[in-house]
């Protein structure tokens, strides 16, 4: 089985975003980016896109009784009706992808085509495998949470009641029929499918909080540093003197570049004269606020914590060669001159900030630790599937 987090990410990506509903109690989701049409193609010259054929989901659902057990993991079970509905949810997302490829690129992607991930699987095979593994991933979360005595809190459980979901998603006075229609239009999901998906994500978060704290606070700094080191993370502060015009990308005049290099060398001398690390960090931050021309300094005021291949080569190579709190000579990159100070890895290190929401190292380490734990749990408690599921050939159900 793939790592559990892969299944979680896959389901997040496959379920389309809800663009016209209240998202207060809905997990984040993202639709695949729409390919941009070629500027050289005019509407009159665009050929008819290749035909996209769907699957006969009713026939697939009829393969077994709706109440037959499709997947078993410990004492967790999911019936065939639920499985078939979830497969349809994923399958329609595949079809939407085929349609995008046809409309924007004229590519006839279909169920018999290779997914192109090196596995040799077709899209038809991938749909069965991904649906099975995603649901098994969720079942492992449920089973492990039960083993650990972890459950959703009262508010979270109440938010998953269908009537409450209808109000939260569709508005005051909404009916279950309206909720079902909204979920179908937004992500091709059933109410039961959406509830199970949401409950699984909620239990995953509850497990992380129980085991590691809401944001990984139960992890020690030593545990965090070791985990970050194992992933190849390094951390550094820098002060950038840009030698290009950020608006045009053109190099500045030689006299201006020389003046900036002179200032950079003066700052290096001042910083190297400071022997106390705490005082050094404080002064570096003050000089950074005054001189640094990095456009990311507002988002990452305390420096960058990154993995290999993330930063420009000269910057990365310098940090790797430094000791903690060591001040570099001005380092020239395509951006300009950098004064770099390597920092120790910390649980408070900001790894990235998306849409103003910061993600610090301890939270990421906690998530990775839980993912590893769940992978190990699944390895010891594998799911079993209804007879014939793993060999199900969906190409027999392509619509005529």
C-alpha positions, -999 to +999 in steps of 0.1 A: +000+000+000+012+035-007+019+057+022-012+069+039-005+106+033-004+099-004-040+087-002-050+117+018-034+141-006-049+122-036-084+125-023-079+162-015-068+168-051-095+146-067-125+162-050-133+194-068-135+227-049-169+239-038-171+273-055-206+284-046-212+271-011-204+280+025-171+264+032-169+270+070-169+233+079-155+218+048-120+205+044-096+222+019-099+209-016-084+219-049-094+213-085-067+204-111-053+235-127-070+242-161-045+241-189-041+273-208-051+271-245-024+279-270-024+316-281-018+304-317-051+286-319-082+307-328-118+296-320-125+291-357-094+269-362-098+248-332-108+212-342-135+193-323-120+178-292-116+140-289-147+123-275-145+114-238-164+083-227-174+077-191-180+045-172-213+027-166-213+032-128-247+017-124-235-016-139-204-015-117-225-009-086-247-039-096-217-063-095-224-070-058-252-064-034-251-029-019-248-043+017-220-068+009-188-060+027-163-046+002-133-037+025-125-050+060-097-037+082-097-050+118-133-044+129-139-016+104-160-024+073-173-006+043-200-020+021-201-023-016-227+004-021-204+029-004-174+017-023-192+020-057-203+055-049-168+065-038-154+049-070-178+070-090-168+102-072-131+095-082-141+083-116-160+114-126-129+134-116-108+113-139-134+120-167-132+158-160-094+155-164-099+136-197-122+164-209-097+191-200-069+173-219-092+169-249-105+205-249-072+223-243-046+201-258-066+178-282-052+148-264-074+117-264-067+106-228-089+077-219-094+047-196-069+025-215-041+051-214-011+049-191-011+072-161+025+079-168+039+074-133+062+045-142+038+019-128+025+008-162-010+011-148-039+024-170-063+050-158-089+022-154-066+002-132-055+033-113-091+042-105-097+009-087-063+009-069-065+045-058-101+042-046-093+010-026-061+025-011-077+058-002-106+041+016-082+016+033-062+046+044-092+062+060-102+029+076-067+026+092-072+061+106-105+050+122-092+017+135-060+033+150-080+061+165-103+036+182-073+017+195-059+049+210-093+060+224-094+090+202-127+104+189-141+136+174-151+161+200-188+169+204-188+200+182-169+182+154-193+152+156-223+175+156-210+193+125-212+160+106-249+154+113-266+156+079-290+183+089-262+205+104-241+199+072-271+211+051-273+244+070-236+250+071-230+242+034-262+253+018-277+279+041-304+282+067-335+261+060-317+238+035-330+203+030-310+171+027-320+170-009-304+204-014-273+192+004-271+161-018-275+182-049-248+206-038-223+178-030-230+162-063-225+194-083-194+204-063-175+171-060-198+143-072-199+130-036-228+115-017-237+127+018-224+095+033-192+097+013-186+133+023-193+125+060-168+096+060-142+117+042-147+146+067-147+123+097-115+106+086-097+139+082-111+150+116-098+118+133-064+123+116-062+158+132-074+145+165-048+117+166-021+142+158-033+165+186-035+136+211-001+121+202+019+153+195-001+183+207-022+207+186+009+220+167+034+193+177+042+209+211+047+174+227+077+168+205+111+177+220+135+201+202+159+172+199+132+150+182+123+178+159+159+186+150+167+149+143+136+146+121+145+178+101+181+166+097+169+133+084+148+151+058+179+172+048+166+205+061+190+234+069+182+268+082+198+303+075+193+340+079+205+363+051+208+399+042+204+405+005+219+434-015+202+432-049+225+439-079+196+438-103+166+461-108+137+440-094+113+457-119+133+452-150+157+423-141+185+444-155+219+446-137+226+478-118+254+502-127+289+491-116+292+520-092+260+511-074+270+474-072+304+484-058+287+506-032+265+477-021+294+453-018+313+478+003+283+481+027+280+443+028+316+439+038+312+465+066+282+446+079+302+413+078+330+428+099+305+442+124+287+409+128+318+388+131+330+410+159+300+399+180+309+367+200+276+361+219+252+341+198+220+357+212+234+392+207+245+382+172+210+370+162+194+402+176+219+424+157+216+404+125+178+409+126+182+446+131+206+449+101+183+427+080+153+450+087+174+480+076+193+467+046+179+434+033+162+438-001+148+403-003+111+406-011+104+375+011+117+391+043+082+401+055+069+365+051+101+349+064+115+375+089+135+348+108+152+333+078+146+302+056+145+265+066+148+246+034+156+213+018+183+207-009+175+221-043+152+248-030+176+277-030+201+289-056+232+268-057+257+294-043+234+301-013+228+265-005+264+254-009+275+283+015+250+273+042+260+236+040+297+246+045+290+269+075+289+261+112+259+274+132+260+312+138+289+316+113+288+347+092+297+343+055+316+366+032+292+383+008+281+355-015+273+365-051+242+349-068+220+360-097+201+381-072+230+400-057+252+397-026+241+377+004+254+378+039+245+344+053+243+331+089+235+295+094+210+288+122+203+257+143+171+238+133+142+246+156+106+235+161+096+271+155+114+273+121+089+285+095+089+260+066+064+277+044+035+301+045+006+296+022-020+324+019-008+339+051-011+306+070+024+297+085+035+261+088+063+256+114+086+227+116+071+211+147+037+208+130+052+192+099+074+168+119+043+158+139+023+151+107+052+131+092+055+111+125+018+103+125+019+093+088+048+069+096+029+055+126-002+049+105+018+033+077+033+009+103-002+002+117-015-006+082+014-029+075+005-049+106-032-047+099-037-049+061-071-045+046-089-073+028-112-068-002-142-083-017-134-112-041-125-100-076-120-063-067-083-062-072-087-077-107-117-057-116-114-046-153-133-013-156-127-012-194-156-036-197-178-008-184-168+020-207-200+036-221-208+028-257 
